[in-house]
Amino acid sequence: MFFILAFNALAEEVPFTIADRDRLIRVEAKLEEIDKRFEQIDKRFEQIDKRFEQIDKRFEELRMDINKRFDQMMTFMWMLVAIFVGITATTIGFAIWDRRTMIRPFEVKVRALEETDKKLIEVLRKLAKEDKRLAEILRSFGLF
């Protein structure tokens, strides 16, 4: 029996009053305000998204500009290296050329003196065959 009474209590209809209707109207009004606020928030998010896109574009432009400047710097550095290597090679080449041209006259003079020395030693050896004193002197110096 208890179950039947409980079922009847649940099955009883609750009347819909004017206060309930007014509450529903207020809830709908509040929901409309909330919807408007969400729309405003959505618009703000769209504006923020547009701003982020603009910022991304600016960053990309900056990256491109930085890359161009870096490439220009690297090109300039390679030019400086090439100029430095060229100047160094030219200086070394000039030093070698200058040494060779400066030493040549001395080489010619030394060769002439060596030939003269050889001739003098040959003459002294011939004389030493006849003169024993000269032969002893040449032997003491290791020339005979």
C-alpha positions in Angstrom: 0.0 0.0 0.0 2.8 2.3 0.7 4.0 1.8 -2.8 0.7 2.8 -4.2 0.6 6.0 -2.2 4.1 6.9 -3.3 3.2 6.2 -7.0 0.1 8.4 -6.7 2.2 11.2 -5.2 4.6 11.0 -8.2 1.8 10.7 -10.7 0.1 13.9 -9.5 0.4 16.8 -11.9 2.0 20.0 -10.7 0.1 23.0 -12.0 2.1 25.5 -14.1 1.7 28.9 -12.4 2.2 32.5 -13.6 5.2 32.7 -11.3 6.7 29.7 -13.1 6.0 31.4 -16.4 7.7 34.6 -15.2 10.7 32.7 -14.0 11.0 31.0 -17.4 10.8 34.4 -19.1 13.6 35.7 -16.8 15.7 32.6 -17.5 15.2 33.1 -21.2 16.2 36.7 -21.0 19.3 35.8 -19.0 20.1 33.1 -21.5 19.7 35.7 -24.3 22.1 38.1 -22.5 24.6 35.2 -22.0 24.3 34.4 -25.7 25.0 38.0 -26.6 28.0 38.1 -24.2 29.3 34.9 -25.8 28.9 36.4 -29.2 30.8 39.5 -28.1 33.5 37.2 -26.6 33.6 35.3 -29.9 34.1 38.6 -31.8 36.8 39.6 -29.4 38.5 36.2 -30.0 38.3 36.8 -33.7 39.9 40.2 -33.3 42.6 38.7 -31.2 43.1 36.0 -33.8 43.4 38.7 -36.5 46.0 40.5 -34.4 48.0 37.3 -33.9 47.9 36.7 -37.6 49.2 40.3 -38.2 51.9 39.7 -35.6 52.8 36.4 -37.3 53.1 38.2 -40.6 55.4 40.9 -39.0 57.6 38.2 -37.5 57.8 36.4 -40.8 58.8 39.7 -42.5 61.4 40.3 -39.7 62.7 36.7 -40.3 63.0 37.3 -44.0 64.8 40.7 -43.4 67.2 39.1 -40.9 67.9 36.3 -43.3 68.7 38.8 -46.1 71.0 40.8 -43.8 72.7 37.7 -42.6 73.3 36.6 -46.2 74.7 40.0 -47.0 77.0 39.8 -44.0 78.2 36.4 -45.0 78.8 37.6 -48.6 80.8 40.6 -47.3 82.8 38.3 -45.0 83.7 36.0 -47.9 84.8 39.1 -49.9 87.0 40.2 -47.0 88.5 36.7 -46.7 89.1 36.6 -50.5 90.8 40.1 -50.4 92.9 39.1 -47.4 94.0 35.9 -49.1 94.8 37.8 -52.3 96.8 40.4 -50.6 98.7 37.7 -48.6 99.5 35.7 -51.7 100.6 38.8 -53.6 102.9 39.8 -50.7 104.5 36.4 -50.5 104.9 36.2 -54.3 106.5 39.6 -54.3 108.9 38.6 -51.5 109.9 35.4 -53.3 110.4 37.3 -56.6 112.4 40.0 -54.8 114.7 37.5 -53.1 115.4 35.7 -56.4 116.2 38.9 -58.3 118.4 40.2 -55.4 120.3 36.9 -55.0 121.1 36.4 -58.7 123.9 39.0 -59.0 125.5 37.5 -55.9 125.3 34.0 -57.4 127.0 35.2 -60.6 129.8 36.8 -58.6 130.3 33.8 -56.4 130.5 31.5 -59.4 133.0 33.8 -61.0 135.1 33.8 -57.7 134.9 30.0 -57.5 136.2 29.6 -61.1 139.0 32.0 -60.3 139.9 30.1 -57.1 139.9 26.8 -59.1 142.2 28.3 -61.7 144.6 29.7 -59.0 144.7 26.4 -57.2 145.5 24.6 -60.5 148.3 27.1 -61.2 149.7 26.7 -57.7 149.7 22.9 -58.1 151.6 23.2 -61.3 154.2 25.4 -59.6 154.3 23.1 -56.6 155.6 20.3 -58.9 158.7 22.3 -59.5 158.9 24.1 -56.1 159.1 21.8 -53.0 158.6 24.6 -50.5 155.3 25.6 -52.3 154.3 21.9 -52.4 154.7 21.6 -48.6 152.6 24.8 -48.0 149.8 23.4 -50.3 149.9 20.0 -48.5 149.6 21.8 -45.1 146.4 23.4 -46.3 145.1 20.2 -48.0 145.3 21.6 -51.5 148.0 19.3 -53.0 
